[in-house]
């Protein structure tokens, strides 16, 4: 099979490409580096020629609901329209657990993206996954008050990005499912504890206070709204095991 991967150079997308190849299929990376621009649609028609499935892991770095919604409606809209023109029989979208319970900020954009796929004239599968182990490092870098790093409080059940990539590759090679079972890590973790453990592992020995960040989305995460429900598929690698592999 030829499987196209939008965002194929990203945190998850790179693992998808590896998994597609390991499963004996031919990955086609959709990125600006390969001549494809999802926001304009440039290069999509040529890239999707003779493709059997498309996996959308493309992302945008923003906390704005409006900016996220504009990006995902445009980029994924262009992708599914091109897939329909190429008669691609299956589109798979990576989404996030809990976005319907916390439709705020960036999550509002992901929810809008799901609606684009659900309305597409192409058979589809949507996989909602929990936060990745890498989320701890991202927050360590971004969550600051002046020079002080802070550790946001939240309940999470992080999953290995490598396992998400492999799961997406398997879904794309199979029949469209609509909403697939959620994918989560093997156990619940405290997000502030993850951030502090990441900081220690990467050599930071300064004080990192735990804080309850404002906003409806973070309040929802503290309440457990980002945790998987019954019937979720659980990954294997724990955050501690992932942490032991890095740096």
N, C-alpha and C positions, 0 to 999 in steps of 0.2 A: 504494500500500500504506500501511496504518497500522502503524507500527512503534513499539512502546513501549520506552522506555529507562529501566531502573532505574539510579539514580545519575546521571541525566542532567544534573546540575549540577556533577559532579566533574571531575577533571583529564582523564580520558578521555571520560567521558559527555558532556561539553559538546561535544567534537569529534565524537562519534557523532551527536548531534542536528544539528550543522551539516552533517555528511556525508549524513545521511538526507534532510534538506531539499534539499541540493544535488543529490542523485540523483533529485529529483522526487517523493519520498514525504512522508508526513505523520507527523512525530514526535510521540509522546505521552510527556511527561516524567513519570516516576514518582518523586516525592520528597515529603517532608513539606510543602514549599512548594506543591505541587499537590494536597494533601489525601490523600496516600498514605503509609502507614506500613508498611514491609515487615516490621518486627518484630512487629507485631500483626495484619497483614493488612488493616487498615482502609483502605477506599477502593479496594482492588485490583479487586474484581469490576466496579465501575462503570468504572474506568479501562481495563480490558481488553476492554470491549465493542466488538465489530467490529474488533479488532486482528488483524493478519495475522502478526506476529512480535514476539517480545520479546527484547531484548538486556539482559543483566544485567551491569552494571559497578559495582554498589553495593559499597561498601567500609567498613571499620571501622579506626580507628586504635588498634592494640594490638600488642604483641609477645608476648602471652600465647596459648599454644596453646589453652587451655581457653576463653578469652574469644572468640578468633577462631572456634573451632569452634561455640560456642553461637550466635554471631551468624549465621554463614553457613548453618548447618543450619536455623535458624529463618527468616531472611529469604528465602533462596532456596527453602526448603521451602514457605513461604507463596506465593511467586511462582509456582512451577511448579504448585502445587495450584490456584491461581486460573486459571492458563493452561489447565489441563486442564478446569476447569469452563466456561471460555469457549470451549473447543474451538480454542484458538490452535494453528496447525499447525507452529510452529517456535519453539524457544527457543535463544538463543545465549548462551553464557557466556564471559566473559573470565577466563582463568586465567593462570598464570605458568610459564614454562619451568623445569624442574628440581625442581618440588615433590615429585615422587615419589622423587627422589634425595636430597632434603633435607627429610624430613617432620617438621620441627621448628618450634616457635614459631608465627609467623603462617602459615607454609606448611602446617602441619598443618590449620589451618582451611580453607585453600584446597583442600586435598586432600579434606577432608570435603565441601566444597561441590560439588566435581566428582562425588562419589558420589551426592549428592542429585539432580543433574541426570541422571546416567546411569540412575538408578532411576525417573525420572519417566515418567508415561504420556503424554508429549508428545515428538514427534520433536525431536532436539537436535543442536547443534553446540557443541563446546568448542574455543576458540582459546587456546592458551598463547602468551603474548608474553614477551619479555625485559623487563628494567627500562627505564623511560622515561628520557629525558634529564633530566627534572625530579628524578629520584632524587638527583642530585648536590646540588641545593639543599636537598632534604629532609634529607639527611645533614649538610650544613653546619649547618643549624639545630639538629639534634638531637644530633649526636655531639660531646659536650663532656666535658671533665674540669674541673669548676669553670668558670672563665671561658674556658678554653682550648679552642678548636676543634681537633678531630683529624680525620684523613682515613683511614678504614678501607681496608685493603688488600683487594682482591678482583679477580677477572677477570669482566668483564661485556661485553655486546655491546648497548649501549642503542639503543632505537628511539624515534622521534618519536611522541609521544602523538597527534598529528594523523593520522599514518599508521595507527596502531592503530584510531582512530575510523573512518577511511574503510574500512579492511579489515573491521571488524565490520559496518558498514552494508551492504557488498557481500555478506557471508556471510548476513546476515539476509534479504536480498532473494532469495537463492537457495534451493536445496533443502538440507535437513538433511544434514550430512556425518558425524556422529559426531565423532571426533577429527580436526580439521583440521590441516593442516601448521602447525608452529610459525612464529611471526613474530618476527624479530629485526632489529636494526640492521645497517648495512652493514659494520661492522668491530668487532673486539674493542678494548676500552679498559681502562686501569687505573682502578679506581674512585677510588683516592686521588688520582690525577692529575686526574680529573674534578672532585673536590671542591675541590682547590686552584685549578683554572682558574676554577671558578664563583666562588670567593671573590674572586679577583683581578678578575674581570669586574664584580662587584657592589661593588667598592671596599674590600674588606678586605685590608690589607697586612701583617697580623700573621703570626707564625710558625704554621704548621699542620703538626704532625708526622704522618707516616704511621705507623699503628699496625695491629697484627693483633689484632682484637677477639676475645674468647673466645666459645665457643659452637659447637655442631655446625654450625649454619647458616652462620655466617661462615667457618668452616673449610672447609666444602663449597664456598662461593663462591670462596675463594682457590684451591681445587683445580680450579676450572673447571666445577663441577657445575651452574652456572646458565647455561652457554653452550648455544646451540642445537646440535642434531645435524644429521646429513646430511638434506637434503631440506627444510630450513627456507626459508620465504619471507623475503627480505631487503629491508628498507626502503632508502630513498635518502638521507635527511638524516643527516649525521654529527653527532656531539656538538659539534664545533667550529662547524659551520654553525648549529646551534641556538643555541649560546652567543652567536654574533655577532648574533642577532636580539633578544636580551633586554636589558632594562634600559638 
